[in-house]
C-alpha cells in the first residue's frame, strides 16, 4: 500500500507534468494551426452564445479559487486576520456558484453537441473521452467545495494544499494526500487525467487565446473622399 501511495502521489504528478509539457510542445510543432476549438458556431449559435460564456467565465473563477486555495497557506490568511468562518463562507458562496455555473455551462454545451446533428457530426473521438472526464472533474470539484466549505470535517488547506505545494520542492508530502477523503483524491486523480488529455484535445486552444489582440494598436480607416474632411474610425 505504501508503494502504491508513493506511485500515485509522489511519482504520477511528475509524469503527468512531463507528458503535459512534451505533448503541448509536440502539438505546437506538428499541428500549430490546429490549436483551436474547431468552432461549430456556423452550425448553431443560440445555445453556444449562452453556454460558452457561462462555462468560460465560471471556469475562470474556479481556476482563481484553486490558485488561492492551493498556493496560499492557511497561515497567510491567519496573519491577515481573515477568520476561518469567513474564508469557508467565501469559498462556499463564490466557489460554489462558480463551480455550479461551470457545470451548467458545460451541460448546455453538451446538450448542444448531442442535440444538434451538424455539431454532433463534428465531434471528434478525443471529445468523446474529454467531455466525460471534464464533467466528472467539475462535479467532483463542486462536491469537494461543498464538503470542504460547508463542514469542518476536513480542512483541505492542511492536507491537499500541503501536498500540492510540496510538489514544487521536489519533496512530495505523500501522507498529506494519502490521508485525504476519497472525494478529494478522486478529484485530484481526475484532474491529472484531464491534464494528460489536454495537449491532445480541444483544450489546447487555451494556449492560442488572442490575448495580444487586447494590446494591439488601433487600426485607423480613412476615407478617400475628395474635398470633404475624411471620415475616419478606429477599430482593433
C-alpha positions in Angstrom: 0.0 0.0 0.0 2.8 2.4 0.8 4.4 1.8 -2.6 1.1 2.4 -4.3 0.6 5.7 -2.5 4.1 6.8 -3.4 3.4 6.0 -7.1 0.1 7.8 -7.0 1.0 11.0 -5.2 4.8 11.1 -5.4 5.6 9.9 -8.9 2.5 10.2 -11.1 2.1 14.1 -10.8 5.6 14.5 -12.3 4.8 12.0 -15.1 1.7 14.0 -15.9 3.7 17.2 -16.0 6.2 15.8 -18.4 3.5 14.5 -20.7 1.6 17.8 -20.5 4.7 19.8 -21.5 6.1 17.4 -24.0 2.6 16.8 -25.6 2.0 20.5 -25.9 5.4 21.1 -27.5 4.7 18.2 -29.9 1.3 19.6 -30.8 2.6 23.1 -31.4 5.4 21.8 -33.6 3.3 19.4 -35.7 -0.2 20.9 -35.6 0.4 24.6 -35.0 -2.7 25.6 -36.9 -4.8 23.0 -35.2 -4.6 24.8 -31.8 -8.3 25.8 -32.0 -11.6 24.7 -30.6 -12.7 23.7 -34.1 -15.6 26.1 -33.8 -19.0 24.9 -34.7 -20.7 28.3 -34.5 -21.9 28.2 -38.1 -23.9 25.1 -37.3 -25.7 26.6 -34.2 -25.1 29.8 -32.3 -28.0 30.3 -29.9 -27.1 27.7 -27.3 -23.4 28.4 -27.9 -23.9 32.1 -27.1 -25.3 31.1 -23.7 -23.3 28.0 -22.7 -19.9 29.3 -23.9 -19.7 32.4 -21.8 -21.3 30.8 -18.7 -18.8 27.9 -18.9 -15.7 30.0 -19.6 -16.4 32.8 -17.0 -17.3 30.2 -14.4 -14.1 28.3 -15.2 -12.0 31.4 -14.7 -13.4 31.8 -11.2 -12.9 28.1 -10.5 -9.2 28.4 -11.5 -8.8 31.5 -9.4 -10.2 29.7 -6.4 -7.8 26.8 -7.0 -4.9 29.1 -7.1 -5.8 30.8 -3.8 -6.8 27.5 -2.1 -3.8 25.5 -3.2 -1.0 28.1 -3.2 -1.9 30.3 -0.3 -1.1 28.7 3.1 -3.5 28.9 5.9 -1.0 30.9 7.9 -1.2 33.7 5.4 -4.9 34.2 5.9 -4.4 34.0 9.7 -1.8 36.8 9.6 -4.2 38.8 7.5 -6.8 38.3 10.3 -9.2 36.5 8.0 -11.5 34.4 10.2 -11.7 30.8 9.2 -15.5 31.0 9.1 -15.3 33.9 6.7 -12.9 32.0 4.5 -15.1 29.0 4.4 -18.2 31.1 3.7 -16.4 32.9 0.8 -15.2 29.6 -0.6 -18.7 28.1 -0.3 -20.5 31.0 -2.0 -18.0 32.2 -4.6 -16.5 28.7 -5.3 -19.9 27.0 -5.2 -21.5 29.5 -7.6 -18.5 29.4 -9.9 -18.5 25.6 -9.9 -22.3 25.5 -10.5 -22.0 28.0 -13.3 -19.3 25.9 -15.0 -21.3 22.7 -14.7 -24.4 24.4 -16.1 -22.4 25.9 -19.0 -20.8 22.6 -19.8 -24.3 20.9 -19.6 -25.6 23.4 -22.2 -22.7 22.8 -24.5 -23.1 19.0 -24.2 -26.8 19.3 -24.9 -26.0 21.3 -27.9 -23.3 18.9 -29.1 -25.6 15.9 -28.7 -28.8 17.5 -29.8 -27.7 19.4 -33.0 -27.0 16.9 -35.7 -24.4 19.0 -37.5 -22.5 19.7 -34.3 -22.7 16.0 -33.3 -21.1 15.0 -36.6 -18.3 17.5 -36.0 -17.5 15.8 -32.7 -14.1 14.1 -32.7 -13.0 10.9 -30.9 -11.0 12.9 -28.4 -14.1 14.8 -27.5 -15.8 11.5 -26.6 -13.0 11.0 -24.0 -12.6 14.6 -22.9 -16.1 15.6 -22.1 -16.9 12.7 -19.6 -13.5 13.3 -17.8 -14.1 17.1 -17.7 -17.7 16.7 -16.5 -16.6 14.3 -13.7 -13.8 16.6 -12.7 -16.2 19.5 -12.3 -18.8 17.5 -10.4 -16.2 16.1 -8.0 -14.7 19.6 -7.6 -18.1 21.0 -6.8 -18.7 18.3 -4.2 -15.3 18.9 -2.6 -16.2 22.6 -2.4 -19.4 21.8 -0.6 -17.8 19.3 1.7 -14.7 21.4 2.5 -16.5 24.7 3.0 -19.8 23.7 4.5 -18.4 21.3 7.1 -15.3 21.3 9.3 -14.8 17.6 8.9 -11.7 18.1 6.7 -9.5 21.1 6.0 -8.0 20.7 2.6 -5.6 23.5 3.3 -3.9 21.3 5.8 -3.8 18.3 3.6 -4.3 18.6 -0.2 -2.8 22.1 -0.4 0.3 21.0 1.6 0.8 18.1 -0.8 0.4 20.3 -3.8 2.9 22.9 -2.7 5.4 20.1 -1.7 5.5 19.1 -5.4 7.3 22.3 -6.2 10.1 21.5 -3.8 10.5 18.0 -5.4 9.8 16.5 -2.0 6.1 15.4 -2.3 4.3 15.0 1.0 2.6 11.8 0.1 0.9 11.2 3.5 -0.8 14.6 3.3 -2.6 13.4 0.1 -2.9 9.8 1.0 -5.0 10.7 4.2 -7.4 13.0 2.3 -11.0 11.9 1.9 -11.7 9.8 -1.2 -13.6 12.5 -3.0 -10.6 14.8 -2.8 -8.4 12.0 -4.1 -10.8 11.3 -6.9 -11.0 14.9 -7.9 -7.2 15.2 -7.9 -6.7 12.0 -9.9 -9.3 13.0 -12.5 -7.6 16.4 -12.7 -4.3 14.7 -13.5 -6.1 12.7 -16.2 -7.5 15.9 -17.6 -4.0 17.5 -17.9 -2.8 14.3 -19.5 -5.5 14.7 -22.2 -5.0 18.4 -22.5 -2.4 18.5 -25.3 -4.3 16.1 -27.4 -7.8 17.6 -27.2 -9.5 20.9 -27.9 -8.4 22.2 -24.5 -5.1 23.1 -26.1 -6.8 26.1 -27.6 -6.3 27.9 -24.3 -2.7 28.4 -25.3 -3.8 30.1 -28.5 -6.1 32.6 -26.8 -5.8 36.0 -28.6 -4.5 37.9 -25.6 -2.3 40.1 -27.7 -5.4 41.3 -29.5 -6.2 43.4 -26.5 -2.9 45.2 -26.7 -2.9 45.9 -30.5 -2.8 49.5 -31.6 -6.0 50.7 -33.2 -6.3 50.4 -37.0 -7.4 53.7 -38.4 -9.6 53.7 -41.5 -9.7 56.9 -43.6 -11.9 57.8 -46.5 -10.5 58.5 -49.9 -13.1 61.3 -50.4 -12.1 64.4 -52.3 -12.8 67.8 -50.8 -14.7 66.8 -47.6 -12.8 66.0 -44.4 -12.1 62.3 -44.3 -14.4 60.3 -42.1 -12.3 58.0 -40.0 -12.9 55.4 -37.4 -10.9 53.2 -35.3 -11.1 49.5 -34.7 -9.0 46.8 -33.4 
